[in-house]
Amino acid sequence: MFPAGAAGFGLMILRLCAAGMLVFNVLTRPVVVASWEIAALVIVSAMLCLGVLTPLICIVAGVAQIVLLFGPERSPTCFAFSIAIAAAVFLVGPGGYSVDSLLFGRCLIRSNSR
């Protein structure tokens, strides 16, 4: 569930790309960005980069991408890749180099029956 090594670094890069695409799509809008949007963007991006509550944050990022898609003068191709990256992180998980792996790391379940 939380692979380490090369796979863990790959998942960390994927999380960083998902956060970067979200920041890019919000900040390149042709309209003025409100301060609450910037605050929400910083929080969601930081949580995604660090791997905190990754499945929930990926859903939030994906919904935000879909909402942003319907704005003025937007490229559907860029948003398709952004949503695909968020979906990939959601499906694969945060990886071994995340806060989620520290909080919900591997555990050994033992049965009392013999």
Steps between C-alpha positions, in 0.01 A plus 500: 500500500789735572785398269842642573814512288470597133122447497464727803705773333291459186181547698648804672578650158146420387358679808721803427382504138134484606551793737695693236230453238235619746703812581567564131134468404384734776764769455480517120132586495416824317295623800619644831558232764341572840704475818291209633570310179874554546476380862306190396746436218797521737338263750393242242833515315703467820290204616539336162877556492543362851259210446251589773157335461595430142178335371282782635731773373515335155120512483506868599767573239310310231174682575686833498647414159154418365358828634792695351446330165174685449666841537571736213761412236613168646677217320325164556820308421695652788216429740466143376862435594458676835195294589675182383799570727272562800309179422826304473617622842156416642511147361865418574534669838748741654807277518751435774629857516184667627331602821232237432763225516615632838146521634351185346815299425534131464381293791503131581165341581519186709220260563450339841365179345751216463 
